[in-house]
Amino acid sequence: MSSRKRSTWLNAIAILMLIAGLGIGGLALASSMGVWFGLWNFGRGFELLGIANSYGDLIAIVGAVVTVAVFVLAKVVGVGNGSQLTAMALVGTLSAALAYYVPESFRPPEGADIPGIHDISTDTVNPPEFVAILPLRADAPNTTVYGGSPRMTPELLAAEQTRAYPDLKTVRLDEPPAAVFARALAAVEQLGWELVDQDPATGRIEATDTTFWFRFKDDIVIRIQPSGQGTIIDARSLSRVGVGDVGTNARRLRAFFAAL
């Protein structure tokens, strides 16, 4: 094969790798952007992201091989634009790798027992109630009534949560409510949640957290009450859409108490 033909083949391979990688990466990005702009619902978005995840790793592996091969062959053949071709193949590889990694980062650890619930509260008997956030959830598919989702009851929801997240319970602190309230507000700010309302008189704080990829809105209510010489604090995190939350609401409450 002549040097010119080998150069043409290298160009074609690098361009194909770039197109394949950007294509699968673009599909992953479109899965979320379509939801943002109302082009399709989150179910369709998850389906598209799943396709990107299914093929992203394979394309990334092929891309890594192609990138190395293009780099080496360009040196051997003496192609003048070898660095550009290598960069093109590398960009396609990285794009495919991201298309695989992003949905993988949402996946629970292998063997993790994640129940199909989306309402998590440290107090499952008398969960904190939303007040100021209710108008913001007027069109949300998920109800704020604890255990009020289809095929769910308060008892079943509490049992599922206790089984999966036994560490999420009412927290007791040897500090006055005012001090805890201030610390809770600081934690909300630290975590980057959008503060919706604060009522020191009743010890209630409400906030909204927006997830990274699909920009889902999840709501949080924090309840701070005096208890003897100290304070008890409860928190509840509730998704606006979706049956399960892949453990997101539990992780959110853990992050809050860690920040507190």
C-alpha positions as CSV (number, residue, x, y, z in Angstrom):
1,M,0.0,0.0,0.0
2,S,1.4,3.4,-1.0
3,S,2.1,6.1,1.6
4,R,-0.7,8.2,0.3
5,K,-3.2,5.3,0.7
6,R,-2.0,4.6,4.2
7,S,-2.5,8.3,5.1
8,T,-6.0,8.2,3.6
9,W,-6.8,5.2,5.7
10,L,-5.5,6.8,8.9
11,N,-7.6,9.9,8.2
12,A,-10.7,7.8,7.7
13,I,-10.2,5.8,10.9
14,A,-9.5,8.9,13.0
15,I,-12.6,10.6,11.6
16,L,-14.8,7.6,12.1
17,M,-13.6,7.3,15.7
18,L,-14.4,11.0,16.3
19,I,-17.9,10.7,14.8
20,A,-18.7,7.5,16.8
21,G,-17.5,9.0,20.1
22,L,-19.1,12.3,19.6
23,G,-22.3,10.6,18.5
24,I,-22.7,8.4,21.6
25,G,-21.6,11.3,23.8
26,G,-24.2,13.5,22.1
27,L,-26.9,10.9,22.7
28,A,-26.0,10.9,26.4
29,L,-26.2,14.7,26.5
30,A,-29.4,14.8,24.5
31,S,-31.0,12.4,26.9
32,S,-31.0,15.1,29.6
33,M,-31.3,18.2,27.5
34,G,-34.5,16.8,25.9
35,V,-36.0,16.5,29.5
36,W,-34.8,20.1,30.3
37,F,-36.5,21.6,27.2
38,G,-39.6,19.5,27.5
39,L,-39.0,17.5,24.3
40,W,-39.6,14.2,26.1
41,N,-40.3,13.0,29.6
42,F,-37.7,11.6,32.0
43,G,-38.6,8.0,31.2
44,R,-37.5,8.6,27.6
45,G,-34.5,10.4,28.9
46,F,-33.5,7.4,31.0
47,E,-34.0,5.1,28.0
48,L,-31.7,7.2,25.8
49,L,-29.1,7.4,28.5
50,G,-29.2,3.7,28.9
51,I,-28.5,3.2,25.2
52,A,-25.5,5.5,25.5
53,N,-24.3,3.6,28.6
54,S,-24.7,0.3,26.8
55,Y,-22.4,1.2,23.9
56,G,-20.2,3.9,25.5
57,D,-17.8,1.5,27.1
58,L,-17.3,-0.6,23.9
59,I,-16.7,2.5,21.8
60,A,-14.4,3.9,24.4
61,I,-12.3,0.7,24.4
62,V,-12.2,0.5,20.6
63,G,-11.3,4.2,20.6
64,A,-8.4,3.7,23.0
65,V,-7.0,1.1,20.7
66,V,-7.6,3.2,17.6
67,T,-5.9,6.3,19.3
68,V,-2.8,4.3,20.1
69,A,-2.8,2.7,16.6
70,V,-3.2,6.0,14.8
71,F,-0.4,7.6,16.9
72,V,2.0,4.8,16.2
73,L,1.2,4.3,12.5
74,A,1.3,8.0,11.8
75,K,4.9,8.0,13.1
76,V,5.8,4.9,11.1
77,V,4.1,6.1,7.9
78,G,5.3,9.7,8.4
79,V,1.9,11.3,8.1
80,G,2.2,15.1,8.6
81,N,-1.0,15.6,10.4
82,G,-0.5,12.6,12.8
83,S,-0.9,14.7,15.9
84,Q,-4.2,16.0,14.7
85,L,-5.5,12.6,13.8
86,T,-4.5,11.2,17.2
87,A,-6.2,14.1,18.9
88,M,-9.4,13.5,16.9
89,A,-9.4,9.8,17.9
90,L,-8.7,10.7,21.5
91,V,-11.6,13.2,21.6
92,G,-14.0,10.5,20.3
93,T,-12.7,8.1,22.9
94,L,-13.1,10.5,25.8
95,S,-16.6,11.4,24.7
96,A,-17.6,7.7,24.6
97,A,-16.0,7.1,28.0
98,L,-18.1,10.0,29.5
99,A,-21.3,8.6,27.9
100,Y,-20.5,5.4,29.8
101,Y,-19.3,6.9,33.0
102,V,-22.2,9.4,33.7
103,P,-25.0,6.8,33.9
104,E,-22.7,4.4,35.7
105,S,-22.1,7.1,38.4
106,F,-25.9,6.9,39.2
107,R,-25.9,3.2,39.5
108,P,-26.1,1.8,43.1
109,P,-23.1,-0.3,44.2
110,E,-23.4,-3.9,43.2
111,G,-25.4,-5.8,45.8
112,A,-26.8,-2.7,47.4
113,D,-30.4,-3.0,48.6
114,I,-32.0,0.1,47.2
115,P,-35.8,0.1,47.7
116,G,-38.1,1.6,45.1
117,I,-39.1,4.6,47.3
118,H,-38.6,8.3,46.9
119,D,-39.7,9.8,50.3
120,I,-37.2,9.5,53.1
121,S,-37.8,10.9,56.6
122,T,-35.9,10.5,59.9
123,D,-39.3,10.5,61.6
124,T,-41.4,7.8,59.9
125,V,-44.2,8.1,62.5
126,N,-44.8,11.9,62.4
127,P,-42.8,13.1,59.3
128,P,-42.0,16.8,58.9
129,E,-44.7,18.5,56.8
130,F,-44.1,20.7,53.8
131,V,-45.7,24.2,53.9
132,A,-44.1,26.8,51.7
133,I,-43.0,24.3,49.0
134,L,-46.5,23.0,48.4
135,P,-47.3,25.6,45.7
136,L,-44.0,24.7,43.9
137,R,-45.1,21.1,43.7
138,A,-48.6,21.8,42.4
139,D,-47.9,19.9,39.1
140,A,-45.5,17.3,40.6
141,P,-46.6,13.7,40.0
142,N,-45.5,12.6,43.5
143,T,-47.7,13.5,46.5
144,T,-46.4,15.0,49.7
145,V,-48.7,12.8,51.7
146,Y,-46.4,10.3,53.5
147,G,-47.0,6.8,52.1
148,G,-49.7,8.3,49.7
149,S,-48.2,7.0,46.5
150,P,-49.9,4.3,44.5
151,R,-49.5,0.8,45.9
152,M,-47.9,2.3,49.0
153,T,-48.9,2.9,52.6
154,P,-47.2,4.8,55.5
155,E,-46.4,1.5,57.2
156,L,-44.9,-0.1,54.1
157,L,-42.9,3.1,53.3
158,A,-41.5,3.2,56.9
159,A,-40.7,-0.5,56.8
160,E,-38.9,-0.2,53.5
161,Q,-36.8,2.8,54.7
162,T,-35.9,1.2,58.0
163,R,-34.7,-1.9,56.3
164,A,-32.6,-0.1,53.7
165,Y,-31.5,3.0,55.7
166,P,-31.5,2.1,59.4
167,D,-29.1,4.9,60.2
168,L,-31.5,7.7,59.3
169,K,-33.2,8.5,62.6
170,T,-34.1,11.6,64.6
171,V,-31.0,13.4,65.8
172,R,-30.6,14.8,69.3
173,L,-28.2,17.6,70.1
174,D,-27.2,19.1,73.5
175,E,-27.6,22.7,72.1
176,P,-30.5,25.2,72.2
177,P,-32.9,25.2,69.2
178,A,-31.7,28.7,68.0
179,A,-28.1,27.5,67.7
180,V,-29.2,24.3,65.8
181,F,-31.4,26.3,63.5
182,A,-28.5,28.6,62.6
183,R,-26.3,25.6,61.9
184,A,-29.0,24.0,59.8
185,L,-29.3,27.1,57.7
186,A,-25.5,27.1,57.2
187,A,-25.6,23.4,56.2
188,V,-28.3,24.2,53.6
189,E,-26.1,26.9,52.1
190,Q,-23.0,24.7,52.2
191,L,-24.8,21.9,50.3
192,G,-25.9,24.4,47.6
193,W,-29.7,23.9,48.2
194,E,-32.1,26.6,47.2
195,L,-33.6,28.0,50.5
196,V,-37.4,28.3,50.0
197,D,-38.5,29.3,53.5
198,Q,-37.3,29.5,57.1
199,D,-39.5,29.9,60.2
200,P,-37.5,30.1,63.4
201,A,-40.7,30.3,65.5
202,T,-41.8,26.8,64.4
203,G,-38.3,25.5,63.7
204,R,-39.0,24.8,60.1
205,I,-36.7,25.1,57.1
206,E,-37.6,24.2,53.5
207,A,-35.3,23.9,50.6
208,T,-35.0,22.4,47.1
209,D,-32.1,20.5,45.6
210,T,-31.6,20.1,41.9
211,T,-30.0,16.9,40.6
212,F,-27.0,17.2,38.3
213,W,-27.8,15.4,35.1
214,F,-31.6,15.5,34.6
215,R,-32.2,18.6,36.8
216,F,-34.8,16.9,38.9
217,K,-36.2,19.0,41.7
218,D,-36.2,17.2,45.1
219,D,-37.6,19.0,48.2
220,I,-36.4,19.0,51.8
221,V,-38.1,20.0,55.0
222,I,-36.2,20.3,58.3
223,R,-37.9,20.4,61.6
224,I,-36.1,21.6,64.8
225,Q,-37.8,21.3,68.2
226,P,-36.7,21.8,71.8
227,S,-36.3,18.6,73.9
228,G,-35.4,19.1,77.5
229,Q,-32.2,21.0,77.7
230,G,-31.3,20.2,74.1
231,T,-32.9,19.9,70.6
232,I,-34.2,17.2,68.3
233,I,-33.9,17.6,64.6
234,D,-35.7,15.7,61.8
235,A,-35.4,16.0,58.1
236,R,-37.3,14.7,55.1
237,S,-36.3,14.6,51.5
238,L,-38.9,13.9,48.8
239,S,-38.6,13.6,45.0
240,R,-41.1,15.4,42.8
241,V,-41.0,12.7,40.0
242,G,-40.1,9.0,39.8
243,V,-41.0,5.9,41.8
244,G,-37.5,5.1,43.0
245,D,-34.7,7.5,43.7
246,V,-31.6,5.2,43.5
247,G,-30.8,6.1,47.1
248,T,-30.5,9.9,46.3
249,N,-32.8,11.1,49.1
250,A,-31.1,9.0,51.7
251,R,-27.6,10.3,50.6
252,R,-28.9,13.8,50.7
253,L,-30.1,13.5,54.3
254,R,-26.8,11.9,55.3
255,A,-24.9,14.8,53.7
256,F,-27.1,17.3,55.5
257,F,-26.4,15.7,59.0
258,A,-22.7,15.4,58.2
259,A,-22.6,19.1,57.3
260,L,-24.6,20.0,60.4
